[in-house]
Amino acid sequence: MYSLVKYLPAGLAHDLAPVGLRIYSDLCGVQKTPEWQSFTWRGLHFANRLGIAGGVDKDAENLDQWQKLGCGFVEIGTVTPKPQRPNPGRILARDWEHSNLWNKMGFPSAGAKEVATNLLHSEHSLPIFVNIGKNRNISNELATANYLESVEVLKSSADAFIINVSSPNTKDLRELQNKDALLQLTSAVVAKAEKIPVILKLSPDLSLSQLQESIEAGMQGGTSGFVLTNTTTHRPSDCFFPLDGGLAGKDLAAKSKTFLKETIRILGTSRQNLLLISVGGVLSEKDVQERLELGADLVEVYSALVFQGPGFFQKVATTFQKASLQ
Ligand SMILES: Cc1cc2nc3c(=O)[nH]c(=O)nc-3n(C[C@H](O)[C@H](O)[C@H](O)COP(=O)(O)O)c2cc1C
């Protein structure tokens, strides 16, 4: 049944997804979050280690449904302080043959105030990571104040913040990963967030020396972890996606794994208590297992929801629960 989604245009499938999600979670959802590899970090309890990535539920509209599907946690956003529309023109495409997604959305957001209201009215009990970004009309020079606006509005409902400085779809955003800019932004957000952990989401298009610099700047600024990685502007040779925008899915997997391994190597013994979240090209139970074995604390998916459908979380839970009995 889910495979019929393939025949819908990408934009229509995306717009219908919340309706499908409600129906599916009512019919096939679980009462209790499946437990596998449960753990606690900074007082947050994760019944399991698989959740949705930034961009899946930008405005926190479906938290109860994610819980029913079996997510161990949810990352909402990217949220911008003021509401904004998506980029004009085509913003989403799928390559079913290669299990890749392309997007050029540019942070469509209901804005921090509306997202805060949505969070307040939801009945979920999952850890919530709130991914924040800047409005596209704000220059990098004024970015810090813009990020702080969202922190102020969302701080009473976030279990942790994720600073998004890695989307390719907001002009010059990724320059905020540069050492000085990142140190300034991270320190300011950490100070404003007070006791709430702040995590950085990085781009797979950094060179390994840039990755090292970003990690060092983040650490100096007081970050509590890293999400590796956002989408890439690189394209495999037989790819029909436009050259602008970001690619996710299968062909991001190798880069995402390299960045996880490199981050662990760079952090060395300073990794203690930091949270490492692996995302990018996780499309099967085996992929989830591989990321955890490589050293990720948590794993996230976006493309798997498109290519495998909403039953993915329960499928993974069954595999891990069976394995723990053997
Ligand atoms: C349509 C689409 C929208 C996305 N929107 C966001 C976003 O708003 N914020 C963000 O941090 N990442 C966003 N991402 C990136 C994902 O969070 C994730 O890093 C990327 O898709 C790689 O994971 P995947 O291979 O499982 O899809 C988006 C990805 C896609 C495909």
The ligand as a Tripos MOL2 file, in Angstrom:
@<TRIPOS>MOLECULE
LIG
   31    33     1     0     0
SMALL
NO_CHARGES

@<TRIPOS>ATOM
      1 C1         13.0240   17.6390    2.5520 C.3       1 LIG1
      2 C2         14.0900   17.8250    3.5850 C.ar      1 LIG1
      3 C3         13.9800   18.8890    4.4770 C.ar      1 LIG1
      4 C4         14.9700   19.0690    5.4430 C.ar      1 LIG1
      5 N1         14.8500   20.1210    6.3180 N.ar      1 LIG1
      6 C5         15.7800   20.2700    7.2900 C.ar      1 LIG1
      7 C6         15.6500   21.2910    8.2530 C.ar      1 LIG1
      8 O1         14.6900   22.0760    8.2500 O.2       1 LIG1
      9 N2         16.6170   21.4030    9.1930 N.ar      1 LIG1
     10 C7         17.6880   20.5480    9.2580 C.ar      1 LIG1
     11 O2         18.5270   20.6820   10.1480 O.2       1 LIG1
     12 N3         17.8280   19.5510    8.3630 N.ar      1 LIG1
     13 C8         16.8940   19.3950    7.4060 C.ar      1 LIG1
     14 N4         17.0340   18.3750    6.5110 N.ar      1 LIG1
     15 C9         18.1970   17.4630    6.6140 C.3       1 LIG1
     16 C10        17.8720   16.2180    7.4440 C.3       1 LIG1
     17 O3         17.6420   16.5530    8.7890 O.3       1 LIG1
     18 C11        19.0370   15.2070    7.3960 C.3       1 LIG1
     19 O4         20.1870   15.8110    7.9230 O.3       1 LIG1
     20 C12        19.3000   14.7280    5.9650 C.3       1 LIG1
     21 O5         18.0860   14.5420    5.2750 O.3       1 LIG1
     22 C13        20.0910   13.4260    5.9510 C.3       1 LIG1
     23 O6         19.3410   12.3860    6.4890 O.3       1 LIG1
     24 P1         18.6270   11.2600    5.5740 P.3       1 LIG1
     25 O7         19.6740   10.7360    4.6410 O.co2     1 LIG1
     26 O8         18.0850   10.2560    6.5620 O.co2     1 LIG1
     27 O9         17.5420   11.9480    4.8200 O.co2     1 LIG1
     28 C14        16.0700   18.1780    5.5210 C.ar      1 LIG1
     29 C15        16.1470   17.1100    4.6270 C.ar      1 LIG1
     30 C16        15.1780   16.9180    3.6730 C.ar      1 LIG1
     31 C17        15.3000   15.7600    2.7300 C.3       1 LIG1
@<TRIPOS>BOND
     1     1     2 1
     2     2     3 ar
     3     2    30 ar
     4     3     4 ar
     5     4     5 ar
     6     4    28 ar
     7     5     6 ar
     8     6     7 ar
     9     6    13 1
    10     7     8 2
    11     7     9 ar
    12     9    10 ar
    13    10    11 2
    14    10    12 ar
    15    12    13 ar
    16    13    14 ar
    17    14    15 1
    18    14    28 ar
    19    15    16 1
    20    16    17 1
    21    16    18 1
    22    18    19 1
    23    18    20 1
    24    20    21 1
    25    20    22 1
    26    22    23 1
    27    23    24 1
    28    24    25 2
    29    24    26 1
    30    24    27 1
    31    28    29 ar
    32    29    30 ar
    33    30    31 1
@<TRIPOS>SUBSTRUCTURE
     1 LIG1         1 GROUP 0 **** ****
